[in-house]
Amino acid sequence: MCIPWKRHIAAALLLICLPLLVIGCGGGGGGGGTRTISGVATKGPIVGGLISVYRLTTAGARGALIGSGTTGADGNYAVKIPASVTGPVVVTVTGQPGATYLSETTGQQVPFTAAESFSAAVDNFNPAVPVTVSPLTEAAFEKLPLILAQKPGTITTEVLQSSVVAANNQVGDLFNVTDILAPPAGNAAYVAALTVIDQMIVDSKATGSVTDTTAVTTIINQAVADVSTSAPAYQTFAQLFTISATEAVAADPSLTTVVGNLTQSVTNPPAEPNFSDVTAPSVVTGLTATTYALNATTSAVVLNWNPSTDNIAVAGYDIYRDGGKVGSSTTTSFTDPAVTPNVTYSYTVVAFDAAGNFAAASAPLSVKPNQTSLNVTVSGSLSSDLLSRLDILAPTAPTSLTAVTTALTGTTSSVALSWAAATDTVGVTGYEVYRDGVKLATVASTSYTDPSVTSAITYAYTVKAFDAAGNRSDFSTALSVTPNRPSLGVTVSGQVNTGP
């Protein structure tokens, strides 16, 4: 395969401006004790890299140096900073003599030179939460000043924090990673993104004109600066990413699904949010909970609340248990999967929008899962429905999933799905429909139409059933559907009819 790097590398290299890393003395002053910021620096894991921690300025740049250290043999780091430091910080890993990173595609240790660095912006430093530094966090850090430039008025700490969240979320949405600051280990989407980026770096070096990661980093950063398929920089990035994704899958077929989902996201990126928005969503109201026992020592808590409103749109909700974030949801429900019965927990929910504006927390809800009751509704009184309290069995998985595709335009189609009804000991409440592992919709019937997909691309559809107690079935057997551009009605039931 001919890799079209030569016509892109020269332009990319001209646009690289390597920051001068100026390390002052004193590391942020003495007195008042210290706290530790920790995490992992990875492209794979970066060994022997210089870690520097800075305050984050309201311009989205590195401010005062407050601590430094070195990454270990697994890429992990732990740096002491003054205990007085709160709010936004930047963690930067820079190459130095002897530093290396592990190439995901070749399995070899590669020099990580002084010309190379990645940074991660953190909206509110918490010593209990690890901070990953990677090419994804570097792209978000480079995006941050561009977001701040769109904010009206004075940049307050709150606006800076919301902008950090918005930058990190935008890059996460682009690469299918929920939290780019969380450790990549065990996160298939994050590992896949880093693998394809590593393949891009390997391909760039094959030309002989590139010797490190800086050209690829620049191409990614320029693409994230304007996430639009009409932008030339983004077109270059998407083209090179797709080529490297194909090579990564050829080398490791186990990555086929996750890299396929990733490529779909990169080639059809989410629209840029309105970053000038500084209005937070309304406070969540109507928070209620239902608990049910999983076994003698653990219970689950199902939370529901009223939808918030926003001047543009609510992007999602963060859920907190006893002040610590336990997850996020794009719907008005969330299941905390395993807590201890007979212990009282306090839950709150915070709405946020795409620009990173956060509402105040909802009124706290105290929940005490009762070990002797398998399903207790917590909203002022206990449920007396014995049947629902005894329902701990999931429905059967849906079967006989079929699809009919219909051409809408020369490039888009719809996909009408149908399946056989699942069964349940009490009753099936509805179904969740997924495309390529991403939930599309929740329906009460045994059919759903995916309104618009790209023709001539293969998609994998699955369906889950659920009941009123929140029990969910296994996925149905996946159905591969390839809308055929010339054919306006393609019935898919075991194989695709390619039409005339």
C-alpha positions in Angstrom: 0.0 0.0 0.0 1.3 3.4 -0.9 1.0 5.7 2.1 0.4 9.4 1.1 2.7 10.9 3.7 5.2 12.7 1.6 2.8 15.3 0.4 1.6 16.0 4.0 4.7 15.8 6.1 6.5 18.8 4.7 3.6 21.1 5.5 3.1 19.5 8.9 6.7 20.0 9.8 6.6 23.7 8.9 3.7 24.1 11.3 5.4 22.5 14.3 6.4 24.9 17.0 8.1 23.1 19.8 7.5 24.7 23.1 10.5 25.6 25.2 10.3 23.9 28.5 11.5 26.3 31.1 11.8 24.7 34.6 12.2 27.2 37.4 13.6 26.6 40.8 11.6 25.9 43.9 8.7 24.0 42.3 5.9 26.2 43.6 7.1 27.3 47.0 7.4 25.5 50.3 5.3 25.2 53.4 1.8 24.0 54.0 2.5 20.3 53.1 2.1 18.5 49.8 -0.4 16.3 47.9 0.4 13.9 45.1 -0.8 14.0 41.5 -0.4 10.7 39.8 -1.4 8.8 36.7 0.2 7.3 33.5 2.0 8.9 30.5 1.4 6.8 27.5 1.7 6.5 23.8 2.3 3.2 24.8 3.7 3.7 28.2 6.4 6.3 28.3 9.4 5.2 30.4 11.9 7.7 31.9 10.0 10.8 30.6 10.1 14.1 32.5 6.8 14.9 34.2 6.1 18.6 34.9 3.0 19.9 36.7 1.9 23.5 36.1 -0.9 25.8 37.1 -3.3 26.4 34.2 -3.7 30.0 33.3 -6.9 31.6 32.2 -5.5 31.8 28.6 -5.3 28.0 28.6 -1.5 27.9 28.9 1.1 26.5 31.3 1.6 28.8 34.3 3.9 28.4 37.3 5.7 25.1 37.7 4.5 23.4 40.9 6.2 20.0 40.7 8.2 17.6 38.6 9.3 14.0 38.4 10.0 11.0 36.1 7.8 8.3 34.7 8.5 4.7 35.8 9.0 1.5 33.9 5.2 1.2 33.3 4.7 4.8 32.4 3.2 5.6 35.8 4.2 8.8 37.6 3.6 10.4 41.0 4.5 14.0 41.6 4.2 16.0 44.9 2.8 19.5 44.6 1.9 22.0 47.3 -1.2 21.1 49.2 -2.6 24.5 48.6 -3.0 23.8 44.9 -6.6 23.4 43.8 -8.5 23.9 40.6 -7.1 23.7 37.0 -3.6 22.3 36.4 -1.6 21.0 33.4 0.5 17.8 33.5 3.2 17.6 30.7 5.4 14.6 29.8 8.6 15.5 27.8 11.3 13.3 26.4 14.8 13.3 27.7 17.9 11.2 27.2 17.1 7.5 27.7 13.3 8.0 27.7 11.3 5.6 25.5 7.8 4.6 24.7 6.4 1.2 23.7 5.1 1.0 20.1 1.7 -0.8 20.1 2.2 -1.9 16.5 5.8 -3.1 16.5 6.2 -4.1 20.2 9.5 -2.2 20.3 10.8 0.5 22.7 11.2 3.7 20.7 13.2 6.8 21.8 11.0 9.6 23.3 13.2 12.6 22.6 13.3 16.1 24.0 11.5 17.4 20.9 8.4 15.3 21.9 5.8 16.1 24.6 2.2 15.6 25.5 0.1 17.6 28.0 -3.2 17.0 29.8 -5.4 19.8 31.2 -7.3 19.0 34.4 -10.3 21.1 35.3 -10.1 20.5 39.1 -7.2 18.7 40.6 -8.2 15.8 42.9 -5.4 13.6 44.3 -7.7 10.6 44.4 -8.2 10.7 40.6 -5.4 9.6 38.3 -4.5 11.8 35.2 -3.5 10.2 31.9 -1.2 12.1 29.6 -1.5 10.9 26.0 -1.8 12.2 22.4 -5.6 12.5 23.0 -5.1 14.8 26.0 -2.5 16.7 24.0 -5.1 17.4 21.3 -7.5 18.6 23.9 -4.9 20.9 25.5 -4.2 22.5 22.2 -7.9 23.0 21.6 -8.4 24.7 24.9 -7.1 28.2 24.0 -9.4 28.2 20.9 -12.4 27.4 23.0 -11.5 30.2 25.5 -11.2 32.7 22.7 -14.9 32.1 21.9 -16.0 32.8 25.5 -17.6 36.3 26.0 -16.4 38.5 28.8 -13.8 37.8 31.5 -12.4 34.3 31.8 -13.2 33.3 35.3 -12.0 30.1 37.0 -15.4 28.6 36.4 -15.3 29.4 32.7 -11.8 28.0 32.5 -12.9 24.8 34.1 -15.9 24.4 31.9 -13.7 25.0 28.8 -11.3 22.3 30.0 -14.2 19.9 30.3 -15.5 20.9 26.8 -12.1 20.4 25.2 -11.5 17.0 26.8 -15.1 15.9 26.0 -14.8 16.9 22.3 -11.7 14.9 21.8 -13.3 12.0 23.7 -16.4 12.1 21.5 -14.2 12.1 18.4 -12.2 9.0 19.5 -15.1 7.1 21.2 -13.4 7.5 24.6 -15.7 8.5 27.5 -12.9 10.0 29.6 -9.6 10.7 28.0 -8.0 11.5 31.5 -8.9 8.0 32.8 -6.3 5.2 32.5 -6.4 3.5 29.0 -5.8 0.0 30.4 -8.9 -2.1 30.0 -10.6 0.6 27.8 -10.8 -1.0 24.4 -11.7 2.2 22.6 -8.8 4.1 24.1 -6.3 1.3 23.4 -7.6 1.2 19.8 -7.2 4.9 19.3 -3.6 4.8 20.6 -2.8 1.8 18.4 -4.0 3.5 15.2 -2.1 6.7 16.1 1.0 4.6 16.6 0.5 3.1 13.2 0.2 6.7 11.8 3.6 7.4 13.4 5.2 4.2 12.0 3.9 5.1 8.6 5.2 8.7 8.8 8.6 7.4 9.7 8.6 5.1 6.7 9.2 8.2 4.5 12.6 8.8 6.1 11.8 12.5 6.6 10.2 12.0 10.1 12.0 10.6 13.1 9.6 11.2 16.0 5.9 11.7 17.0 5.7 15.5 16.3 4.4 15.4 12.7 1.5 13.1 13.6 0.8 15.1 16.8 0.6 18.3 14.7 -1.7 16.7 12.2 -4.1 15.5 15.0 -4.0 18.9 16.8 -4.7 20.8 13.6 -7.7 18.5 12.8 -9.1 19.0 16.3 -8.7 22.7 16.0 -11.6 22.6 13.5 -13.6 19.4 13.6 -15.3 19.7 10.3 -15.2 17.3 7.3 -14.9 20.3 5.0 -11.7 21.6 6.7 -8.6 20.7 4.7 -6.6 19.8 7.9 -9.4 17.5 9.1 -9.6 15.9 5.7 -5.9 15.1 5.8 -6.1 13.7 9.3 -9.2 11.5 8.4 -7.5 10.2 5.3 -4.3 9.2 7.1 -6.2 7.8 10.1 -8.3 5.6 7.9 -5.3 4.2 6.1 -3.5 3.4 9.4 -6.7 2.0 10.9 -6.9 -0.5 8.0 -3.3 -1.5 8.5 -3.9 -1.9 12.3 -6.8 -4.3 11.7 -4.9 -6.3 9.1 -2.1 -6.8 11.7 -4.6 -7.6 14.5 -8.0 -8.8 13.3 -9.3 -8.8 16.9 -9.4 -5.0 16.6 -11.9 -5.1 13.7 -15.0 -4.1 15.6 -13.6 -1.4 17.9 -11.4 0.1 15.2 -14.3 0.0 12.8 -16.4 2.0 15.3 -13.5 4.4 15.8 -13.1 5.0 12.1 -16.8 5.6 11.7 -16.6 8.3 14.4 -13.5 9.9 12.8 -15.0 10.0 9.3 -18.4 11.2 10.6 -17.3 13.5 13.5 -19.8 15.0 15.9 -20.6 18.7 15.1 -18.5 21.3 17.0 -20.5 22.6 20.1 -21.3 26.3 20.4 -18.3 27.1 22.7 -19.5 30.7 23.2 -22.3 29.3 25.4 -21.8 30.1 29.1 -25.3 29.2 30.3 -25.6 26.1 32.4 -28.5 23.7 32.3 -31.2 23.8 34.9 -30.8 21.9 38.2 -31.9 18.3 38.1 -35.2 17.7 40.0 -37.3 14.7 40.8 -34.5 12.3 41.7 -35.8 8.9 42.8 -34.2 5.5 43.3 -35.1 1.8 43.2 -32.8 -0.7 44.8 -32.7 -4.5 44.4 -30.5 -7.1 45.9 -27.9 -8.8 43.7 -26.9 -11.3 46.4 -26.7 -11.4 50.2 -24.0 -8.8 50.3 -24.5 -6.4 47.4 -27.4 -4.4 45.9 -27.9 -2.2 42.9 -29.4 1.3 42.8 -31.4 2.4 39.8 -31.7 6.3 39.7 -34.3 8.3 37.7 -34.8 12.0 37.5 -36.6 14.7 35.5 -34.9 16.0 32.3 -33.0 19.3 32.7 -33.4 22.2 30.2 -30.7 24.3 28.6 -30.6 27.3 26.3 -29.1 25.1 23.6 -29.3 21.4 24.7 -28.4 19.2 27.6 -25.5 16.9 26.7 -25.7 14.6 29.7 -25.6 14.0 33.4 -22.9 13.2 35.9 -23.9 11.0 38.9 -22.3 11.3 42.3 -22.4 9.0 45.3 -21.3 10.5 48.6 -19.6 13.3 46.7 -17.6 11.1 44.4 -18.5 10.7 40.7 -19.6 7.2 39.9 -20.6 7.6 36.2 -22.3 9.6 33.5 -25.5 9.2 31.5 -27.0 10.7 28.4 -30.5 9.7 29.5 -32.4 10.5 32.7 -31.6 7.2 34.4 -28.5 5.5 35.8 -27.7 2.2 37.6 -25.1 2.1 40.3 -24.3 -1.6 39.9 -23.0 -2.8 43.2 -23.3 -1.2 46.7 -23.5 -2.6 50.2 -27.0 -3.2 51.7 -28.1 -1.5 54.9 -25.6 1.3 54.3 -27.0 4.8 53.6 -25.7 6.6 50.5 -26.3 10.1 49.3 -26.8 10.6 45.5 -26.8 13.8 43.5 -27.0 14.4 39.7 -25.4 17.3 37.8 -26.6 18.2 34.3 -24.0 19.6 31.7 -24.1 20.8 28.1 -21.7 20.4 25.2 -19.8 23.6 26.0 -18.9 22.2 29.4 -21.3 24.3 31.5 -22.4 22.4 34.6 -25.6 23.0 36.6 -25.6 23.0 40.4 -26.0 19.6 42.0 -29.5 18.2 42.5 -31.0 18.0 46.0 -29.3 14.9 47.6 -31.3 11.7 47.8 -30.5 9.3 50.7 -30.7 5.7 49.7 -30.4 2.7 52.0 -30.6 -0.6 50.1 -32.4 -3.1 52.2 -30.9 -6.6 52.2 -34.2 -8.3 52.9 -36.1 -6.6 50.1 -35.1 -7.3 46.5 -36.7 -4.2 45.1 -37.4 -1.1 47.3 -38.6 2.1 45.7 -37.1 5.1 47.5 -39.2 8.2 47.1 -40.8 8.7 50.5 -42.3 5.2 50.8 -41.5 1.5 50.2 -43.0 -0.5 47.3 -45.6 -3.0 48.4 -45.6 -4.9 45.1 -44.2 -8.3 46.1 -44.0 -9.6 42.6 -41.8 -6.8 41.4 -39.7 -7.0 44.5 -39.0 -10.6 43.7 -38.0 -10.0 40.1 -34.3 -10.5 39.8 -34.3 -12.5 36.5 -33.4 -10.9 33.2 -35.5 -11.5 30.1 -34.4 -13.8 27.3 -32.3 -12.3 24.6 -34.3 -11.2 21.5 -34.0 -13.6 18.5 -34.7 -13.6 14.7 -33.3 -10.1 14.2 -33.9 -9.1 10.5 -33.6 -5.8 8.6 -34.9 -4.1 5.5 -32.9 -1.2 4.1 -34.3 1.6 2.0 -32.2 4.1 -0.1 -32.9 7.7 0.8 -30.4 9.5 -1.4 -27.4 8.4 -3.5 -25.3 8.0 -0.3 -27.7 7.4 2.6 -30.2 4.7 3.5 -32.5 3.8 6.4 -32.5 0.4 8.1 -35.9 -1.0 9.4 -35.2 -3.6 12.1 -37.6 -6.2 13.5 -37.2 -9.2 15.9 -39.0 -11.9 17.8 -40.3 -10.8 21.3 -38.3 -11.7 24.3 -39.9 -13.5 27.3 -39.6 -12.7 31.0 -40.8 -14.1 34.3 -42.9 -11.0 35.0 -43.0 -9.1 31.7 -40.8 -7.4 29.1 -41.0 -3.6 29.3 -39.0 -2.7 26.2 -35.9 -3.1 24.1 -32.6 -1.2 23.5 -31.3 -1.1 20.0 -27.5 -0.8 19.3 -25.5 -0.1 16.2 -21.8 -1.1 16.3 -22.1 -1.3 20.1 -23.5 2.2 20.5 -27.1 2.5 21.8 -29.4 4.2 19.3 -32.8 4.0 20.9 -35.2 2.5 23.5 -38.5 1.2 22.1 -41.5 -0.6 23.6 -42.2 -2.6 20.4 -40.3 -5.3 18.5 -39.2 -3.0 15.7 -37.1 0.1 15.1 -36.0 2.1 12.1 -32.5 3.6 12.0 -33.3 6.7 10.1 -30.1 7.5 8.2 -26.9 5.6 7.7 -24.2 5.7 4.9 -24.9 3.3 2.1 -22.3 0.6 1.2 -20.9 0.5 4.7 -21.4 -2.6 6.9 -23.1 -2.1 10.3 -23.6 -4.5 13.2 -27.0 -4.3 14.9 -27.9 -5.9 18.2 -30.9 -5.7 20.6 -31.4 -6.1 24.4 -34.6 -6.7 26.2 -35.3 -5.3 29.7 -38.1 -5.5 32.3 -39.6 -3.1 34.8 -37.2 -4.1 37.5 -34.2 -2.9 35.4 -33.0 -6.5 34.5 -31.5 -6.6 31.0 -31.0 -9.6 28.7 -27.9 -10.5 26.9 -27.4 -9.0 23.4 -29.2 -10.7 20.5 -27.0 -12.3 17.9 -25.4 -9.5 15.9 -26.9 -8.8 12.5 -24.6 -7.4 9.8 -26.3 -5.0 7.4 -24.8 -3.4 4.3 -27.2 -0.9 2.7 -26.7 -1.3 -1.0 -26.6 2.0 -2.8 -28.2 0.8 -6.2 -31.0 -1.2 -4.5 -33.8 0.7 -2.9 -35.1 -2.3 -0.8 -32.7 -4.8 0.5 -34.0 -7.5 2.8 -31.3 -8.7 5.2 -32.0 -12.1 6.9 -28.8 -14.1 7.2 -27.3 -12.6 4.1 -27.5 -9.4 2.1 -29.4 -9.3 -1.2 -27.1 -7.3 -3.5 -29.8 -6.5 -5.9 -29.6 -6.3 -9.7 
